[in-house]
Amino acid sequence: MRCPFCGNVDTQVKDSRPAEDHVAIRRRRFCPACGGRFTTYERVQLRDLVVIKNSGKREDFDRSKLERSIRISMQKRPLDPERVDQMISGIVRRLESLGETDIASKVIGEIVMETLARIDTVSYVRFASVYKNFQAADDFDKFVSELRPQGGADE
């Protein structure tokens, strides 16, 4: 593992333990060249996934990009960070278990929305507003009105 401080390729592992989500190994590393200390995480990857964008462009799946977009939708929400990590790991496992290495970005978006809808409605609406590319307030209003329970005494 290359040292992020000096670039030395000969670093030493000082401590290894399971990460909080128990699907990764957390390794504390030390660089003998500069004395720097840093942490790395090792995860199981079942297969190399490729995302097919709407434009047809292909790019390697990036877990951190998925995590960033989900965490943005969950900002200032009362959700346990460990639960969020487990949710992201579950989404990645689900994508890996689809049996395909090429996955349309639309499929990823739908899986994320389905997962967020079960966990937190506000995060779900935030993610959907970007994913569905709402152009006007009416688009947003229509989407939210579909979430509201139908029926009742007043209707």
SULDAQUI-V942172 format. One record per residue. N is the residue number from 1. RES is the residue in one letter. PSI is psi in whole degrees, 0 to 359 (NA if undefined). OMEGA is omega in whole degrees, 0 to 359 (* if undefined). NEAR is the number of other C-alpha atoms within 10 Angstrom. Layout:
BEGIN
n->N res->RES psi->PSI omega->OMEGA near->NEAR
n->N res->RES psi->PSI omega->OMEGA near->NEAR
END
This chain:
BEGIN
n->1 res->M psi->129 omega->181 near->13
n->2 res->R psi->135 omega->178 near->11
n->3 res->C psi->129 omega->180 near->21
n->4 res->P psi->348 omega->182 near->12
n->5 res->F psi->312 omega->185 near->13
n->6 res->C psi->350 omega->178 near->12
n->7 res->G psi->0 omega->178 near->13
n->8 res->N psi->134 omega->182 near->14
n->9 res->V psi->356 omega->183 near->12
n->10 res->D psi->79 omega->178 near->12
n->11 res->T psi->162 omega->184 near->19
n->12 res->Q psi->141 omega->175 near->15
n->13 res->V psi->124 omega->180 near->15
n->14 res->K psi->332 omega->183 near->11
n->15 res->D psi->137 omega->175 near->11
n->16 res->S psi->138 omega->177 near->14
n->17 res->R psi->159 omega->177 near->12
n->18 res->P psi->143 omega->175 near->13
n->19 res->A psi->173 omega->184 near->14
n->20 res->E psi->325 omega->184 near->14
n->21 res->D psi->357 omega->179 near->15
n->22 res->H psi->20 omega->174 near->11
n->23 res->V psi->11 omega->179 near->16
n->24 res->A psi->159 omega->174 near->16
n->25 res->I psi->129 omega->178 near->17
n->26 res->R psi->124 omega->180 near->18
n->27 res->R psi->125 omega->173 near->19
n->28 res->R psi->129 omega->183 near->16
n->29 res->R psi->157 omega->181 near->19
n->30 res->F psi->137 omega->177 near->19
n->31 res->C psi->116 omega->180 near->22
n->32 res->P psi->339 omega->182 near->13
n->33 res->A psi->314 omega->184 near->14
n->34 res->C psi->351 omega->180 near->12
n->35 res->G psi->4 omega->181 near->11
n->36 res->G psi->148 omega->176 near->14
n->37 res->R psi->140 omega->180 near->17
n->38 res->F psi->166 omega->183 near->14
n->39 res->T psi->139 omega->173 near->13
n->40 res->T psi->158 omega->177 near->13
n->41 res->Y psi->136 omega->180 near->14
n->42 res->E psi->126 omega->181 near->12
n->43 res->R psi->153 omega->174 near->12
n->44 res->V psi->133 omega->177 near->9
n->45 res->Q psi->114 omega->184 near->10
n->46 res->L psi->322 omega->179 near->11
n->47 res->R psi->158 omega->177 near->12
n->48 res->D psi->119 omega->181 near->11
n->49 res->L psi->145 omega->176 near->18
n->50 res->V psi->131 omega->180 near->17
n->51 res->V psi->129 omega->176 near->20
n->52 res->I psi->110 omega->181 near->18
n->53 res->K psi->165 omega->178 near->13
n->54 res->N psi->330 omega->180 near->10
n->55 res->S psi->352 omega->183 near->6
n->56 res->G psi->349 omega->179 near->10
n->57 res->K psi->144 omega->180 near->8
n->58 res->R psi->137 omega->174 near->15
n->59 res->E psi->151 omega->180 near->12
n->60 res->D psi->141 omega->177 near->12
n->61 res->F psi->136 omega->182 near->18
n->62 res->D psi->106 omega->181 near->12
n->63 res->R psi->320 omega->183 near->12
n->64 res->S psi->329 omega->177 near->10
n->65 res->K psi->317 omega->176 near->10
n->66 res->L psi->313 omega->181 near->16
n->67 res->E psi->317 omega->180 near->15
n->68 res->R psi->313 omega->182 near->11
n->69 res->S psi->323 omega->179 near->14
n->70 res->I psi->316 omega->181 near->21
n->71 res->R psi->327 omega->176 near->18
n->72 res->I psi->317 omega->180 near->12
n->73 res->S psi->339 omega->183 near->20
n->74 res->M psi->8 omega->181 near->21
n->75 res->Q psi->136 omega->177 near->12
n->76 res->K psi->23 omega->175 near->9
n->77 res->R psi->147 omega->184 near->11
n->78 res->P psi->64 omega->181 near->8
n->79 res->L psi->136 omega->180 near->12
n->80 res->D psi->126 omega->181 near->8
n->81 res->P psi->326 omega->178 near->13
n->82 res->E psi->322 omega->177 near->11
n->83 res->R psi->322 omega->179 near->13
n->84 res->V psi->317 omega->178 near->18
n->85 res->D psi->318 omega->179 near->16
n->86 res->Q psi->321 omega->179 near->15
n->87 res->M psi->315 omega->181 near->19
n->88 res->I psi->316 omega->177 near->20
n->89 res->S psi->321 omega->178 near->18
n->90 res->G psi->320 omega->178 near->14
n->91 res->I psi->316 omega->180 near->18
n->92 res->V psi->316 omega->178 near->21
n->93 res->R psi->320 omega->179 near->14
n->94 res->R psi->318 omega->178 near->13
n->95 res->L psi->318 omega->180 near->20
n->96 res->E psi->330 omega->183 near->17
n->97 res->S psi->1 omega->177 near->12
n->98 res->L psi->339 omega->179 near->10
n->99 res->G psi->354 omega->179 near->10
n->100 res->E psi->146 omega->174 near->12
n->101 res->T psi->333 omega->177 near->16
n->102 res->D psi->121 omega->183 near->17
n->103 res->I psi->129 omega->178 near->19
n->104 res->A psi->141 omega->180 near->15
n->105 res->S psi->331 omega->178 near->17
n->106 res->K psi->320 omega->179 near->15
n->107 res->V psi->317 omega->179 near->13
n->108 res->I psi->313 omega->179 near->17
n->109 res->G psi->317 omega->180 near->16
n->110 res->E psi->320 omega->179 near->13
n->111 res->I psi->318 omega->179 near->16
n->112 res->V psi->315 omega->181 near->22
n->113 res->M psi->318 omega->179 near->21
n->114 res->E psi->318 omega->181 near->12
n->115 res->T psi->314 omega->180 near->16
n->116 res->L psi->324 omega->181 near->23
n->117 res->A psi->326 omega->180 near->17
n->118 res->R psi->335 omega->187 near->9
n->119 res->I psi->313 omega->185 near->15
n->120 res->D psi->115 omega->184 near->15
n->121 res->T psi->321 omega->181 near->15
n->122 res->V psi->315 omega->178 near->15
n->123 res->S psi->320 omega->178 near->21
n->124 res->Y psi->313 omega->181 near->20
n->125 res->V psi->319 omega->178 near->19
n->126 res->R psi->312 omega->180 near->18
n->127 res->F psi->316 omega->181 near->23
n->128 res->A psi->324 omega->182 near->21
n->129 res->S psi->327 omega->177 near->17
n->130 res->V psi->313 omega->183 near->12
n->131 res->Y psi->316 omega->181 near->15
n->132 res->K psi->357 omega->174 near->13
n->133 res->N psi->56 omega->178 near->11
n->134 res->F psi->133 omega->182 near->14
n->135 res->Q psi->338 omega->183 near->10
n->136 res->A psi->164 omega->179 near->8
n->137 res->A psi->329 omega->179 near->9
n->138 res->D psi->323 omega->178 near->10
n->139 res->D psi->316 omega->180 near->13
n->140 res->F psi->314 omega->181 near->17
n->141 res->D psi->318 omega->180 near->11
n->142 res->K psi->317 omega->180 near->10
n->143 res->F psi->312 omega->181 near->16
n->144 res->V psi->323 omega->180 near->13
n->145 res->S psi->332 omega->177 near->10
n->146 res->E psi->339 omega->179 near->9
n->147 res->L psi->333 omega->184 near->11
n->148 res->R psi->142 omega->178 near->8
n->149 res->P psi->138 omega->180 near->7
n->150 res->Q psi->157 omega->178 near->8
n->151 res->G psi->183 omega->179 near->7
n->152 res->G psi->171 omega->185 near->6
n->153 res->A psi->329 omega->185 near->4
n->154 res->D psi->347 omega->186 near->4
n->155 res->E psi->NA omega->* near->5
END
